[in-house]
Amino acid sequence: MSKAITHSRLGIGNTMHAIGTFEIAHDFFRTTNGPVRPADDPDQPRYDARANETAKPPKHVIPAVSALLASLVLPLSLMFGATTANATEPQGQVAGWPQNQGMAVTQKSESKAPATVVITESTPVVTASSGYHIKLSITNHTGESLPAGKLQVSTNQHYNFASRTDLQDWAEGDTAIPTTNKLGEADVPAIGPDSKVEASVDTPADNPTLASILSWGPKPVLVTYLAGQDGADHEPISAIRTFMTRSGDGIPTADTPPMDITIAMPLTTSTWNVDPDTVTKYLTSGDDESKSTDTAHDTSANGANGKPNAQGTAPGATSASKTGQNPGGTTHETDQTDLERLALTPTAAQSANGTNGDGQSDAAKTTLKPTDRLPKSVEQLIAKHTKLQVVIDPAYAMRLKIPPQSSGIMQPGAFDITSYSALGDDAAYRSAGITPGLWNEAGAQDQWRNALGEAKQGAAAYAWQGDTKWTVAALAAARSQGYGTVIAQGTVDEGNTDTTQTAKYLIPTPSGDVTLLAAQSVLTELAQGHSTAKSAEGETSDAGRLARFMAQTAFYQMERPYTARNILVCLGTSAGTASGAQDADALMHAVEQAPWLRQSDLKTLNASQTAEHLTDERAQRLLPSSGALSSQNRGRLQRDLTRLSASRNDIARFENSILSKPTENGPKGATGAKTDGHGMGHPRSSNTANDSGDAQSLARQDARDTAKRSKNGASWIHEILMLHDAIGLNALSINSNVSDPPSGDVGAGATGALLGDRMTSSAVSVASQLVGGVSITPSEPITIVSESATMPVTIRNNHPYPVQVKVSSITDSMEIVTSRLQTVTIPAKSETQTTFTIRASTSGSTDAHLNLLDRNRSAFGSPQTTHITCAMRLSDKSGLAFIGVSLLFGVLGLWRQFHIKKDPDQ
């Protein structure tokens, strides 16, 4: 009975498919611009099928389309009709091949299959000599063993997809295409409970099925896992659908021009880490050792190891990061301080012997350490595929010994401009220290020149999309900071039903016109590791997504083979990691092997004359009115901004209310000093002192270091602020929701926390260490035996500059009290003791609570408690009274002895 049901489903499926083919063909000619003709044909009939437009095709086109439609439907119907009629013995089918292959087991099921099949390897482009290879992993999800079985792979050698919908329906299992042409099969051993095995099928180039393919393009492929090796008793367990793309190699068809494709890769990192030891050393000594250990960027034409950098640095060029100025001689907020360069670094998993593990070393023997080079696999990716358009974060490039060859730069720190605009709270960003000067285009160019060590080497700048879509407001924000071109990681005109075209738009904004380069959505989703739909089970792996990617590009070229287009595809930020680079390498290799594709570049795409000039009204229709921040991302963003603002205020308070004022001969704080753009004035370089001497430097035996140290405490604070803001910028980057390491723990130092959370916590830690560097030394309990006494309190300053604070003391008792406030100046890296007066009116005990206050009497630091015990026997006045009475009685006694009259009887 089951076989009868299977054959019934087969007949119904083939009949419905014949009908569906007619509908698909009709939709194809309805939604495209008529018959394919050369793009330069002036008589080519066209009509615009974009959304929100009602243009209709000319009347003379309809008869031609109808005739062509009829000519196609007839052979298609005959072909599928023949397949249906001969379903029991399909043409070209190898003896013993299941009759219901491709039909009975492809029905979508709501219940979870007992086993899943995942593609781990696949031939993305099939040529006349390549053959076809596919490797799969089969996992048993049940608590029982699955018997040995077979893995069968089949296709339909004559089928040509008629529309994008047809492709997607096959991927999701919503259409039944007969796949009766065998590609191969493999034996599958028994699979234990919750276990998996691997199996592969290798089809040689002379296989009858491959040799019989007479048209190039994507073909449907069905992979079926059947339990039981007996052909008569096999039972289908699971099946997935994928694609095989046949090139025109060896097929006698007319050659058509290839379609241009530009593949762009954002080169950023989510491995930023703040070295606590470097921060602690700078806070306590003011020494970053940058003057003698600067090896990150050599001042000569060669790198630190004497090797020329990838950009051909000019001889004698000097890195502006060492001078504190950009090559033009002006100062920007993006200038990198020595503390920032040493404390905030990318990290990499390194093996115990210190070599870069690049994801291949034993996790138990690796740790995260600072690195000044890209992962090896990323370096190889960029060197191997010269057409890959690398858009690098210039802040990341400054940390690399040899910056890679790049096609452009993005906003510094990969700052998320779209989320910034979507939140709509510029004041919160400024309060957190994230001003536009940190991520504008001028600063990006300065950082790029610093990374190369060249004073005149600029680069094309592109604002890269963040977590939300571009809006007119976000484009205006980018344009106001100098970015004339932005990159969108998805289609802007999603309602456009026309064929794929060059997605370049010129969009007016209040800050000026912006060129928007929009990536093709389907291809970009696949390239970034996402399936086109949850039900597309063949796209759950990198190999499966690559097969779909190549099939999709082939179909796009076949849609309009004579129309010049340049399709943009954006890789994800994971392509810059050791594991992600391998997937990017496989994609680039497949694209390079595809004769229907021709790789282009961003410069050519940006210079394209096919830009669509949008009016204000159309821009408002196409672009979302506001960024779609999820409630989770909005909450996280607001929380991080609040924490960054609080920690930055702590640093500012330390400078204004805790750090000692300059001497009378020096400048008054920041008065008259150049501002750093953060809303605080800091003299960049000054030899005047607010370090009013360090009398204890000789005793500490660090007088030489003290003499070398800058006497400008404001500059010291400025470097701390710059480090804080650089950390905050990374916390708000497009990688803020990326965990590091992306795939599991790689050893000591790996937390798996999100970059945004890690960076925010690091910024808070910097401020906490700064404020906590001034503290009250815990003291022993005090016992007094009189009405008054003194309580010594020691205050410690771990910083290289003097501080002035107030110390507050308050007790829990009304009978035992202390004086309230003492103002104390503590020299650099020293201790100072002050005393509080204790007064007691009775015996007892209490606690004195000690707090540090700044000059505005706001508490900071950790409070301390000193226990006071009063064991008073007599008060001072009572003692004097007793002494007086005693003396009086003594005098009276002596007087009586001398003046007593003796009794006559004595």
Disulfide bonds with the S-S distance in Angstrom:
none
